[in-house]
Amino acid sequence: MVKVFVVYDTKYGNTKLVAEKIVEGMREVEGIETAISDVEEVDLEKVADYDAILIGSPNHVGGPVRGIKKFIDKLGKLDLKARWVAVFDTQLGGNQFEKAVKKMEKRINEKIPRLKLIAPGLSIKVGGMSGPIVDGELPKCKEFGKKIADQLKA
Ligand SMILES: Cc1cc2nc3c(=O)[nH]c(=O)nc-3n(C[C@H](O)[C@H](O)[C@H](O)COP(=O)(O)O)c2cc1C
């Protein structure tokens, strides 16, 4: 079994939905065990025992939210079993595309250099501050999950 932990933050529920769809995609692959948690409720000791960690945040002012930044910093201080990581964000589009994703990847690289990216981050568009997720975006989440699971099994 390859164990994958998905941690997200959300204000309006869109990033949670993205996280759930990613998990749905991963569960299509045999031999993958998944766990999912809001960053505010996450059990760090449990995360430390997983093989891969996925981290998702809404884009707030061109970057991830504070809870996610803190989570990454805390992971950096743990003795992690994980070797693999991937990130995702939700954003309004325009010039914000992938901004939170890129900043999360940079922070992970600085704070937890031994974690390697499984795949480039996924950036999902919402139609307004509180959503909904733009048509055609949700299938990308499931595909992302499946791709990551396949990669981890390879
Ligand atoms: C305080 C705040 C700042 C935001 N700043 C940006 C931004 O700089 N760029 C952007 O594309 N969206 C921005 N948004 C929109 C969020 O990306 C959107 O609310 C989020 O993707 C919805 O996800 P959630 O339902 O998981 O909270 C902002 C939203 C809030 C509440």
Backbone and ligand atoms as CSV (ligand in chain L), in Angstrom:
chain,resi,resn,atom,element,x,y,z
A,1,MET,N,N,0.830,-1.216,0.000
A,1,MET,CA,C,0.000,0.000,0.000
A,1,MET,C,C,0.864,1.266,0.000
A,2,VAL,N,N,0.544,2.190,-0.883
A,2,VAL,CA,C,1.174,3.510,-0.836
A,2,VAL,C,C,0.181,4.447,-0.153
A,3,LYS,N,N,0.643,5.133,0.884
A,3,LYS,CA,C,-0.269,5.966,1.672
A,3,LYS,C,C,-0.122,7.449,1.321
A,4,VAL,N,N,-1.244,8.064,0.949
A,4,VAL,CA,C,-1.227,9.469,0.537
A,4,VAL,C,C,-2.147,10.286,1.451
A,5,PHE,N,N,-1.608,11.379,2.011
A,5,PHE,CA,C,-2.392,12.265,2.876
A,5,PHE,C,C,-2.674,13.576,2.144
A,6,VAL,N,N,-3.953,13.948,2.050
A,6,VAL,CA,C,-4.343,15.207,1.388
A,6,VAL,C,C,-4.788,16.210,2.455
A,7,VAL,N,N,-4.118,17.351,2.497
A,7,VAL,CA,C,-4.446,18.409,3.457
A,7,VAL,C,C,-4.805,19.675,2.693
A,8,TYR,N,N,-5.904,20.312,3.088
A,8,TYR,CA,C,-6.339,21.523,2.367
A,8,TYR,C,C,-6.798,22.568,3.379
A,9,ASP,N,N,-6.852,23.815,2.926
A,9,ASP,CA,C,-7.578,24.838,3.669
A,9,ASP,C,C,-8.645,25.375,2.728
A,10,THR,N,N,-9.708,25.923,3.291
A,10,THR,CA,C,-10.802,26.428,2.467
A,10,THR,C,C,-11.585,27.454,3.261
A,11,LYS,N,N,-12.070,28.488,2.550
A,11,LYS,CA,C,-12.938,29.456,3.224
A,11,LYS,C,C,-14.389,29.189,2.835
A,12,TYR,N,N,-14.608,28.883,1.559
A,12,TYR,CA,C,-15.981,28.715,1.053
A,12,TYR,C,C,-16.300,27.280,0.612
A,13,GLY,N,N,-15.331,26.374,0.701
A,13,GLY,CA,C,-15.601,24.973,0.370
A,13,GLY,C,C,-15.084,24.504,-0.983
A,14,ASN,N,N,-14.637,25.434,-1.831
A,14,ASN,CA,C,-14.206,25.023,-3.179
A,14,ASN,C,C,-12.920,24.192,-3.149
A,15,THR,N,N,-11.967,24.601,-2.348
A,15,THR,CA,C,-10.699,23.865,-2.291
A,15,THR,C,C,-10.906,22.499,-1.642
A,16,LYS,N,N,-11.874,22.435,-0.724
A,16,LYS,CA,C,-12.229,21.139,-0.134
A,16,LYS,C,C,-12.771,20.200,-1.219
A,17,LEU,N,N,-13.635,20.748,-2.064
A,17,LEU,CA,C,-14.210,19.936,-3.138
A,17,LEU,C,C,-13.121,19.438,-4.096
A,18,VAL,N,N,-12.177,20.316,-4.407
A,18,VAL,CA,C,-11.046,19.915,-5.262
A,18,VAL,C,C,-10.289,18.759,-4.590
A,19,ALA,N,N,-10.027,18.901,-3.293
A,19,ALA,CA,C,-9.309,17.853,-2.549
A,19,ALA,C,C,-10.074,16.528,-2.611
A,20,GLU,N,N,-11.381,16.600,-2.452
A,20,GLU,CA,C,-12.197,15.374,-2.468
A,20,GLU,C,C,-12.176,14.707,-3.847
A,21,LYS,N,N,-12.198,15.524,-4.891
A,21,LYS,CA,C,-12.157,14.957,-6.257
A,21,LYS,C,C,-10.798,14.322,-6.539
A,22,ILE,N,N,-9.749,14.933,-6.032
A,22,ILE,CA,C,-8.401,14.360,-6.197
A,22,ILE,C,C,-8.356,12.985,-5.520
A,23,VAL,N,N,-8.921,12.904,-4.321
A,23,VAL,CA,C,-8.966,11.629,-3.590
A,23,VAL,C,C,-9.765,10.597,-4.395
A,24,GLU,N,N,-10.882,11.049,-4.966
A,24,GLU,CA,C,-11.714,10.151,-5.789
A,24,GLU,C,C,-10.885,9.552,-6.924
A,25,GLY,N,N,-10.091,10.391,-7.580
A,25,GLY,CA,C,-9.222,9.929,-8.678
A,25,GLY,C,C,-8.183,8.942,-8.181
A,26,MET,N,N,-7.611,9.215,-7.030
A,26,MET,CA,C,-6.559,8.327,-6.501
A,26,MET,C,C,-7.126,6.969,-6.137
A,27,ARG,N,N,-8.368,6.983,-5.646
A,27,ARG,CA,C,-8.982,5.714,-5.209
A,27,ARG,C,C,-9.311,4.793,-6.376
A,28,GLU,N,N,-9.224,5.317,-7.598
A,28,GLU,CA,C,-9.440,4.461,-8.778
A,28,GLU,C,C,-8.237,3.557,-9.030
A,29,VAL,N,N,-7.129,3.883,-8.380
A,29,VAL,CA,C,-5.916,3.092,-8.571
A,29,VAL,C,C,-5.774,2.127,-7.389
A,30,GLU,N,N,-5.523,0.887,-7.706
A,30,GLU,CA,C,-5.388,-0.126,-6.648
A,30,GLU,C,C,-4.103,0.055,-5.858
A,31,GLY,N,N,-4.155,-0.266,-4.585
A,31,GLY,CA,C,-2.946,-0.231,-3.766
A,31,GLY,C,C,-2.620,1.149,-3.223
A,32,ILE,N,N,-3.581,2.070,-3.311
A,32,ILE,CA,C,-3.374,3.410,-2.761
A,32,ILE,C,C,-4.322,3.592,-1.570
A,33,GLU,N,N,-3.737,3.999,-0.440
A,33,GLU,CA,C,-4.566,4.308,0.720
A,33,GLU,C,C,-4.562,5.826,0.902
A,34,THR,N,N,-5.742,6.414,1.100
A,34,THR,CA,C,-5.788,7.879,1.201
A,34,THR,C,C,-6.379,8.328,2.530
A,35,ALA,N,N,-5.932,9.504,2.957
A,35,ALA,CA,C,-6.553,10.190,4.090
A,35,ALA,C,C,-6.703,11.640,3.669
A,36,ILE,N,N,-7.720,12.323,4.211
A,36,ILE,CA,C,-7.963,13.710,3.832
A,36,ILE,C,C,-8.338,14.489,5.092
A,37,SER,N,N,-7.826,15.733,5.192
A,37,SER,CA,C,-8.133,16.528,6.384
A,37,SER,C,C,-8.030,18.020,6.095
A,38,ASP,N,N,-8.908,18.779,6.753
A,38,ASP,CA,C,-8.780,20.231,6.784
A,38,ASP,C,C,-7.528,20.540,7.611
A,39,VAL,N,N,-6.772,21.537,7.176
A,39,VAL,CA,C,-5.509,21.848,7.863
A,39,VAL,C,C,-5.742,22.211,9.335
A,40,GLU,N,N,-6.915,22.752,9.625
A,40,GLU,CA,C,-7.201,23.153,11.010
A,40,GLU,C,C,-7.398,21.957,11.946
A,41,GLU,N,N,-7.670,20.792,11.366
A,41,GLU,CA,C,-7.921,19.605,12.201
A,41,GLU,C,C,-6.856,18.534,12.027
A,42,VAL,N,N,-5.815,18.864,11.267
A,42,VAL,CA,C,-4.886,17.799,10.867
A,42,VAL,C,C,-4.040,17.280,12.036
A,43,ASP,N,N,-3.820,15.968,12.035
A,43,ASP,CA,C,-2.987,15.308,13.025
A,43,ASP,C,C,-1.584,15.147,12.412
A,44,LEU,N,N,-0.667,16.000,12.836
A,44,LEU,CA,C,0.673,16.034,12.219
A,44,LEU,C,C,1.425,14.708,12.354
A,45,GLU,N,N,1.246,14.056,13.483
A,45,GLU,CA,C,1.945,12.781,13.678
A,45,GLU,C,C,1.471,11.725,12.694
A,46,LYS,N,N,0.180,11.795,12.374
A,46,LYS,CA,C,-0.375,10.857,11.394
A,46,LYS,C,C,0.197,11.171,9.995
A,47,VAL,N,N,0.224,12.453,9.656
A,47,VAL,CA,C,0.759,12.852,8.341
A,47,VAL,C,C,2.196,12.352,8.190
A,48,ALA,N,N,2.973,12.418,9.283
A,48,ALA,CA,C,4.394,12.049,9.241
A,48,ALA,C,C,4.604,10.585,8.862
A,49,ASP,N,N,3.559,9.783,8.960
A,49,ASP,CA,C,3.660,8.356,8.687
A,49,ASP,C,C,3.224,7.995,7.252
A,50,TYR,N,N,2.910,8.999,6.443
A,50,TYR,CA,C,2.439,8.743,5.073
A,50,TYR,C,C,3.582,8.835,4.057
A,51,ASP,N,N,3.392,8.193,2.899
A,51,ASP,CA,C,4.440,8.158,1.873
A,51,ASP,C,C,4.447,9.395,0.990
A,52,ALA,N,N,3.276,10.034,0.857
A,52,ALA,CA,C,3.180,11.225,0.008
A,52,ALA,C,C,2.173,12.185,0.642
A,53,ILE,N,N,2.421,13.494,0.435
A,53,ILE,CA,C,1.546,14.510,1.011
A,53,ILE,C,C,1.097,15.455,-0.099
A,54,LEU,N,N,-0.211,15.689,-0.168
A,54,LEU,CA,C,-0.767,16.656,-1.121
A,54,LEU,C,C,-1.313,17.834,-0.329
A,55,ILE,N,N,-1.001,19.054,-0.787
A,55,ILE,CA,C,-1.368,20.251,-0.026
A,55,ILE,C,C,-2.115,21.227,-0.932
A,56,GLY,N,N,-3.312,21.671,-0.471
A,56,GLY,CA,C,-4.126,22.563,-1.298
A,56,GLY,C,C,-4.541,23.813,-0.550
A,57,SER,N,N,-4.567,24.947,-1.281
A,57,SER,CA,C,-4.944,26.228,-0.667
A,57,SER,C,C,-5.711,27.089,-1.660
A,58,PRO,N,N,-6.670,27.889,-1.154
A,58,PRO,CA,C,-7.210,28.942,-2.005
A,58,PRO,C,C,-6.129,30.002,-2.221
A,59,ASN,N,N,-6.174,30.707,-3.346
A,59,ASN,CA,C,-5.263,31.822,-3.583
A,59,ASN,C,C,-5.822,33.050,-2.872
A,60,HIS,N,N,-5.112,33.508,-1.864
A,60,HIS,CA,C,-5.498,34.752,-1.188
A,60,HIS,C,C,-4.377,35.761,-1.405
A,61,VAL,N,N,-4.699,36.834,-2.128
A,61,VAL,CA,C,-3.728,37.898,-2.421
A,61,VAL,C,C,-2.434,37.319,-3.019
A,62,GLY,N,N,-2.617,36.489,-4.028
A,62,GLY,CA,C,-1.467,36.002,-4.789
A,62,GLY,C,C,-0.616,34.948,-4.116
A,63,GLY,N,N,-1.162,34.253,-3.121
A,63,GLY,CA,C,-0.387,33.195,-2.475
A,63,GLY,C,C,-1.278,32.285,-1.652
A,64,PRO,N,N,-0.678,31.267,-1.022
A,64,PRO,CA,C,-1.482,30.378,-0.174
A,64,PRO,C,C,-1.904,31.081,1.112
A,65,VAL,N,N,-2.888,30.554,1.799
A,65,VAL,CA,C,-3.369,31.141,3.061
A,65,VAL,C,C,-2.357,30.830,4.183
A,66,ARG,N,N,-2.479,31.593,5.256
A,66,ARG,CA,C,-1.517,31.478,6.355
A,66,ARG,C,C,-1.473,30.078,6.973
A,67,GLY,N,N,-2.650,29.455,7.117
A,67,GLY,CA,C,-2.715,28.121,7.720
A,67,GLY,C,C,-1.879,27.109,6.950
A,68,ILE,N,N,-1.863,27.246,5.634
A,68,ILE,CA,C,-1.094,26.321,4.793
A,68,ILE,C,C,0.403,26.636,4.885
A,69,LYS,N,N,0.732,27.915,4.925
A,69,LYS,CA,C,2.155,28.280,5.066
A,69,LYS,C,C,2.708,27.714,6.389
A,70,LYS,N,N,1.899,27.862,7.441
A,70,LYS,CA,C,2.323,27.352,8.772
A,70,LYS,C,C,2.462,25.833,8.741
A,71,PHE,N,N,1.513,25.183,8.062
A,71,PHE,CA,C,1.527,23.719,7.964
A,71,PHE,C,C,2.833,23.258,7.297
A,72,ILE,N,N,3.210,23.920,6.206
A,72,ILE,CA,C,4.450,23.561,5.494
A,72,ILE,C,C,5.646,23.750,6.438
A,73,ASP,N,N,5.638,24.850,7.176
A,73,ASP,CA,C,6.745,25.118,8.106
A,73,ASP,C,C,6.818,24.035,9.191
A,74,LYS,N,N,5.647,23.617,9.679
A,74,LYS,CA,C,5.628,22.570,10.720
A,74,LYS,C,C,6.126,21.240,10.159
A,75,LEU,N,N,5.729,20.918,8.925
A,75,LEU,CA,C,6.191,19.662,8.306
A,75,LEU,C,C,7.717,19.634,8.246
A,76,GLY,N,N,8.291,20.802,7.990
A,76,GLY,CA,C,9.747,20.917,7.879
A,76,GLY,C,C,10.466,20.549,9.166
A,77,LYS,N,N,9.758,20.588,10.269
A,77,LYS,CA,C,10.393,20.287,11.566
A,77,LYS,C,C,10.146,18.847,12.015
A,78,LEU,N,N,9.377,18.099,11.226
A,78,LEU,CA,C,9.047,16.720,11.595
A,78,LEU,C,C,9.982,15.732,10.918
A,79,ASP,N,N,10.053,14.537,11.500
A,79,ASP,CA,C,10.792,13.464,10.866
A,79,ASP,C,C,9.804,12.724,9.951
A,80,LEU,N,N,9.711,13.208,8.714
A,80,LEU,CA,C,8.691,12.687,7.792
A,80,LEU,C,C,9.130,11.392,7.135
A,81,LYS,N,N,8.182,10.483,6.999
A,81,LYS,CA,C,8.433,9.277,6.223
A,81,LYS,C,C,8.346,9.615,4.719
A,82,ALA,N,N,7.523,10.612,4.410
A,82,ALA,CA,C,7.223,10.954,3.012
A,82,ALA,C,C,8.460,11.395,2.235
A,83,ARG,N,N,8.462,11.026,0.956
A,83,ARG,CA,C,9.481,11.505,0.012
A,83,ARG,C,C,8.839,12.335,-1.093
A,84,TRP,N,N,7.507,12.290,-1.154
A,84,TRP,CA,C,6.824,12.883,-2.307
A,84,TRP,C,C,5.774,13.905,-1.878
A,85,VAL,N,N,5.598,14.928,-2.730
A,85,VAL,CA,C,4.627,15.977,-2.435
A,85,VAL,C,C,4.044,16.519,-3.744
A,86,ALA,N,N,2.814,17.025,-3.677
A,86,ALA,CA,C,2.231,17.769,-4.796
A,86,ALA,C,C,1.262,18.791,-4.197
A,87,VAL,N,N,1.024,19.876,-4.939
A,87,VAL,CA,C,0.172,20.950,-4.413
A,87,VAL,C,C,-0.936,21.299,-5.404
A,88,PHE,N,N,-1.967,21.972,-4.883
A,88,PHE,CA,C,-3.041,22.467,-5.746
A,88,PHE,C,C,-3.605,23.744,-5.142
A,89,ASP,N,N,-4.207,24.579,-6.025
A,89,ASP,CA,C,-4.845,25.794,-5.516
A,89,ASP,C,C,-6.154,26.055,-6.256
A,90,THR,N,N,-6.937,27.001,-5.710
A,90,THR,CA,C,-8.105,27.521,-6.423
A,90,THR,C,C,-7.906,29.032,-6.515
A,91,GLN,N,N,-8.370,29.618,-7.632
A,91,GLN,CA,C,-8.127,31.048,-7.877
A,91,GLN,C,C,-9.131,31.569,-8.889
A,92,LEU,N,N,-9.181,32.891,-8.976
A,92,LEU,CA,C,-10.175,33.535,-9.848
A,92,LEU,C,C,-9.752,33.595,-11.309
A,93,GLY,N,N,-8.533,33.188,-11.593
A,93,GLY,CA,C,-8.082,33.245,-12.974
A,93,GLY,C,C,-7.308,34.525,-13.231
A,94,GLY,N,N,-7.212,34.895,-14.489
A,94,GLY,CA,C,-6.436,36.074,-14.844
A,94,GLY,C,C,-4.966,35.847,-14.563
A,95,ASN,N,N,-4.296,36.875,-14.056
A,95,ASN,CA,C,-2.849,36.733,-13.872
A,95,ASN,C,C,-2.490,36.001,-12.573
A,96,GLN,N,N,-3.510,35.468,-11.887
A,96,GLN,CA,C,-3.242,34.726,-10.644
A,96,GLN,C,C,-2.952,33.253,-10.907
A,97,PHE,N,N,-3.055,32.849,-12.174
A,97,PHE,CA,C,-2.926,31.444,-12.510
A,97,PHE,C,C,-1.675,30.831,-11.879
A,98,GLU,N,N,-1.885,29.784,-11.085
A,98,GLU,CA,C,-0.798,29.003,-10.468
A,98,GLU,C,C,0.033,29.762,-9.435
A,99,LYS,N,N,-0.362,30.962,-9.058
A,99,LYS,CA,C,0.501,31.738,-8.143
A,99,LYS,C,C,0.653,31.079,-6.778
A,100,ALA,N,N,-0.465,30.623,-6.207
A,100,ALA,CA,C,-0.385,29.981,-4.892
A,100,ALA,C,C,0.372,28.657,-5.014
A,101,VAL,N,N,0.118,27.945,-6.122
A,101,VAL,CA,C,0.815,26.675,-6.378
A,101,VAL,C,C,2.330,26.901,-6.396
A,102,LYS,N,N,2.756,27.899,-7.138
A,102,LYS,CA,C,4.209,28.159,-7.271
A,102,LYS,C,C,4.815,28.548,-5.926
A,103,LYS,N,N,4.066,29.356,-5.162
A,103,LYS,CA,C,4.609,29.779,-3.859
A,103,LYS,C,C,4.673,28.616,-2.873
A,104,MET,N,N,3.681,27.731,-2.928
A,104,MET,CA,C,3.731,26.544,-2.066
A,104,MET,C,C,4.914,25.660,-2.459
A,105,GLU,N,N,5.125,25.480,-3.759
A,105,GLU,CA,C,6.238,24.628,-4.214
A,105,GLU,C,C,7.575,25.220,-3.766
A,106,LYS,N,N,7.671,26.550,-3.842
A,106,LYS,CA,C,8.913,27.222,-3.439
A,106,LYS,C,C,9.146,27.055,-1.934
A,107,ARG,N,N,8.082,27.259,-1.154
A,107,ARG,CA,C,8.210,27.148,0.297
A,107,ARG,C,C,8.588,25.719,0.712
A,108,ILE,N,N,7.969,24.737,0.059
A,108,ILE,CA,C,8.283,23.326,0.358
A,108,ILE,C,C,9.751,23.058,0.038
A,109,ASN,N,N,10.191,23.568,-1.103
A,109,ASN,CA,C,11.577,23.368,-1.513
A,109,ASN,C,C,12.558,23.970,-0.492
A,110,GLU,N,N,12.168,25.092,0.084
A,110,GLU,CA,C,13.032,25.756,1.067
A,110,GLU,C,C,12.989,25.073,2.434
A,111,LYS,N,N,11.769,24.693,2.860
A,111,LYS,CA,C,11.604,24.196,4.232
A,111,LYS,C,C,11.756,22.685,4.357
A,112,ILE,N,N,11.428,21.964,3.272
A,112,ILE,CA,C,11.493,20.488,3.328
A,112,ILE,C,C,12.170,20.002,2.037
A,113,PRO,N,N,13.450,20.349,1.853
A,113,PRO,CA,C,14.109,20.106,0.558
A,113,PRO,C,C,14.125,18.643,0.118
A,114,ARG,N,N,13.986,17.725,1.080
A,114,ARG,CA,C,14.069,16.317,0.648
A,114,ARG,C,C,12.789,15.808,-0.005
A,115,LEU,N,N,11.703,16.578,0.088
A,115,LEU,CA,C,10.472,16.166,-0.606
A,115,LEU,C,C,10.583,16.500,-2.095
A,116,LYS,N,N,10.207,15.521,-2.923
A,116,LYS,CA,C,10.261,15.729,-4.370
A,116,LYS,C,C,8.854,15.886,-4.918
A,117,LEU,N,N,8.710,16.713,-5.958
A,117,LEU,CA,C,7.393,16.909,-6.573
A,117,LEU,C,C,7.007,15.676,-7.374
A,118,ILE,N,N,5.805,15.158,-7.100
A,118,ILE,CA,C,5.295,14.019,-7.882
A,118,ILE,C,C,4.872,14.523,-9.257
A,119,ALA,N,N,4.265,15.721,-9.263
A,119,ALA,CA,C,3.742,16.305,-10.504
A,119,ALA,C,C,3.676,17.810,-10.299
A,120,PRO,N,N,3.697,18.589,-11.399
A,120,PRO,CA,C,3.516,20.035,-11.245
A,120,PRO,C,C,2.150,20.322,-10.624
A,121,GLY,N,N,2.051,21.411,-9.861
A,121,GLY,CA,C,0.819,21.745,-9.146
A,121,GLY,C,C,-0.378,21.960,-10.062
A,122,LEU,N,N,-1.551,21.734,-9.485
A,122,LEU,CA,C,-2.812,21.896,-10.223
A,122,LEU,C,C,-3.477,23.197,-9.767
A,123,SER,N,N,-3.862,24.043,-10.745
A,123,SER,CA,C,-4.514,25.310,-10.422
A,123,SER,C,C,-5.933,25.299,-11.006
A,124,ILE,N,N,-6.923,25.457,-10.118
A,124,ILE,CA,C,-8.333,25.307,-10.523
A,124,ILE,C,C,-9.068,26.643,-10.408
A,125,LYS,N,N,-9.826,26.975,-11.460
A,125,LYS,CA,C,-10.528,28.271,-11.493
A,125,LYS,C,C,-11.891,28.226,-10.825
A,126,VAL,N,N,-12.186,29.291,-10.057
A,126,VAL,CA,C,-13.533,29.475,-9.514
A,126,VAL,C,C,-14.148,30.706,-10.208
A,127,GLY,N,N,-15.482,30.733,-10.249
A,127,GLY,CA,C,-16.180,31.796,-10.978
A,127,GLY,C,C,-16.303,33.097,-10.196
A,128,GLY,N,N,-16.184,33.043,-8.875
A,128,GLY,CA,C,-16.282,34.230,-8.021
A,128,GLY,C,C,-15.611,33.910,-6.707
A,129,MET,N,N,-15.509,34.900,-5.840
A,129,MET,CA,C,-14.840,34.719,-4.527
A,129,MET,C,C,-15.264,33.417,-3.833
A,130,SER,N,N,-16.598,33.167,-3.817
A,130,SER,CA,C,-17.095,31.990,-3.093
A,130,SER,C,C,-17.420,30.832,-4.040
A,131,GLY,N,N,-16.946,30.911,-5.247
A,131,GLY,CA,C,-17.174,29.849,-6.228
A,131,GLY,C,C,-18.297,30.211,-7.179
A,132,PRO,N,N,-18.861,29.268,-7.875
A,132,PRO,CA,C,-18.496,27.847,-7.878
A,132,PRO,C,C,-17.261,27.590,-8.748
A,133,ILE,N,N,-16.812,26.342,-8.701
A,133,ILE,CA,C,-15.719,25.924,-9.573
A,133,ILE,C,C,-16.214,25.994,-11.012
A,134,VAL,N,N,-15.408,26.571,-11.889
A,134,VAL,CA,C,-15.776,26.787,-13.289
A,134,VAL,C,C,-15.992,25.429,-13.987
A,135,ASP,N,N,-16.971,25.393,-14.876
A,135,ASP,CA,C,-17.275,24.175,-15.653
A,135,ASP,C,C,-16.018,23.608,-16.298
A,136,GLY,N,N,-15.885,22.312,-16.234
A,136,GLY,CA,C,-14.768,21.660,-16.913
A,136,GLY,C,C,-13.521,21.549,-16.045
A,137,GLU,N,N,-13.529,22.173,-14.885
A,137,GLU,CA,C,-12.352,22.140,-14.016
A,137,GLU,C,C,-12.325,20.889,-13.121
A,138,LEU,N,N,-13.500,20.453,-12.650
A,138,LEU,CA,C,-13.523,19.325,-11.699
A,138,LEU,C,C,-12.936,18.021,-12.260
A,139,PRO,N,N,-13.220,17.708,-13.551
A,139,PRO,CA,C,-12.611,16.475,-14.084
A,139,PRO,C,C,-11.087,16.511,-14.030
A,140,LYS,N,N,-10.513,17.721,-14.124
A,140,LYS,CA,C,-9.043,17.842,-14.044
A,140,LYS,C,C,-8.533,17.381,-12.680
A,141,CYS,N,N,-9.366,17.576,-11.634
A,141,CYS,CA,C,-8.956,17.209,-10.273
A,141,CYS,C,C,-8.854,15.689,-10.159
A,142,LYS,N,N,-9.864,15.014,-10.675
A,142,LYS,CA,C,-9.883,13.557,-10.625
A,142,LYS,C,C,-8.701,12.979,-11.430
A,143,GLU,N,N,-8.468,13.573,-12.607
A,143,GLU,CA,C,-7.340,13.134,-13.451
A,143,GLU,C,C,-6.007,13.337,-12.728
A,144,PHE,N,N,-5.893,14.473,-12.063
A,144,PHE,CA,C,-4.674,14.803,-11.303
A,144,PHE,C,C,-4.435,13.726,-10.240
A,145,GLY,N,N,-5.507,13.366,-9.513
A,145,GLY,CA,C,-5.405,12.343,-8.474
A,145,GLY,C,C,-4.983,11.004,-9.047
A,146,LYS,N,N,-5.582,10.650,-10.164
A,146,LYS,CA,C,-5.276,9.356,-10.773
A,146,LYS,C,C,-3.829,9.336,-11.272
A,147,LYS,N,N,-3.420,10.434,-11.897
A,147,LYS,CA,C,-2.049,10.536,-12.416
A,147,LYS,C,C,-1.029,10.383,-11.282
A,148,ILE,N,N,-1.303,11.053,-10.179
A,148,ILE,CA,C,-0.396,10.987,-9.030
A,148,ILE,C,C,-0.340,9.562,-8.468
A,149,ALA,N,N,-1.508,8.945,-8.345
A,149,ALA,CA,C,-1.553,7.578,-7.813
A,149,ALA,C,C,-0.781,6.624,-8.729
A,150,ASP,N,N,-0.977,6.765,-10.041
A,150,ASP,CA,C,-0.256,5.913,-11.005
A,150,ASP,C,C,1.252,6.106,-10.859
A,151,GLN,N,N,1.641,7.354,-10.734
A,151,GLN,CA,C,3.054,7.700,-10.609
A,151,GLN,C,C,3.661,7.074,-9.339
A,152,LEU,N,N,2.902,7.135,-8.239
A,152,LEU,CA,C,3.407,6.613,-6.965
A,152,LEU,C,C,3.520,5.092,-6.996
A,153,LYS,N,N,2.682,4.463,-7.806
A,153,LYS,CA,C,2.698,3.005,-7.919
A,153,LYS,C,C,3.803,2.513,-8.857
A,154,ALA,N,N,4.282,3.430,-9.716
A,154,ALA,CA,C,5.231,3.017,-10.774
A,154,ALA,C,C,6.592,2.623,-10.182
L,1,LIG,C1,C,-9.063,37.500,1.228
L,1,LIG,C2,C,-9.146,36.911,-0.157
L,1,LIG,C3,C,-8.169,37.247,-1.102
L,1,LIG,C4,C,-8.225,36.721,-2.393
L,1,LIG,N1,N,-7.234,37.026,-3.283
L,1,LIG,C5,C,-7.255,36.465,-4.521
L,1,LIG,C6,C,-6.204,36.717,-5.459
L,1,LIG,O1,O,-5.260,37.452,-5.193
L,1,LIG,N2,N,-6.284,36.117,-6.672
L,1,LIG,C7,C,-7.309,35.280,-7.015
L,1,LIG,O2,O,-7.307,34.754,-8.128
L,1,LIG,N3,N,-8.308,35.017,-6.159
L,1,LIG,C8,C,-8.308,35.578,-4.932
L,1,LIG,N4,N,-9.325,35.316,-4.039
L,1,LIG,C9,C,-10.394,34.412,-4.444
L,1,LIG,C10,C,-10.101,33.024,-3.938
L,1,LIG,O3,O,-9.144,32.423,-4.750
L,1,LIG,C11,C,-11.378,32.212,-3.850
L,1,LIG,O4,O,-12.179,32.763,-2.836
L,1,LIG,C12,C,-11.047,30.769,-3.506
L,1,LIG,O5,O,-10.428,30.134,-4.603
L,1,LIG,C13,C,-12.253,29.994,-3.112
L,1,LIG,O6,O,-11.783,28.822,-2.508
L,1,LIG,P1,P,-12.413,28.289,-1.154
L,1,LIG,O7,O,-13.889,28.096,-1.425
L,1,LIG,O8,O,-11.717,27.012,-0.914
L,1,LIG,O9,O,-12.169,29.301,-0.084
L,1,LIG,C14,C,-9.285,35.844,-2.761
L,1,LIG,C15,C,-10.275,35.518,-1.794
L,1,LIG,C16,C,-10.207,36.035,-0.511
L,1,LIG,C17,C,-11.274,35.667,0.479
